[in-house]
Amino acid sequence: MQGYKDGRFRLRVGQYRIIYKYTVDGSIEILLILDIGVRGDIYK
């Protein structure tokens, strides 16, 4: 799991990458999936 300066994270699952953001709003935890893609294409 790696992070970005704007609060996004990336998770490696096999050849796929998941870009997500995790926030807490009061007592509610929010996981927002921003993008899912193959390793070579996800960062473009």
C-alpha positions, 0 to 999 in steps of 0.5 A: 500500500502506497500513498499520495500527498493528497490522501489517495492510496494505491493497493496492488492486487495481482496485476491490478492496482486499486486507487482509493481514498479513506476518510472518516466523517464523524462515526462513519468510515468512508472508502471511496474507490477512485479507479481500478486498472491494470498496472501499466495503464492505471497511472496514465 
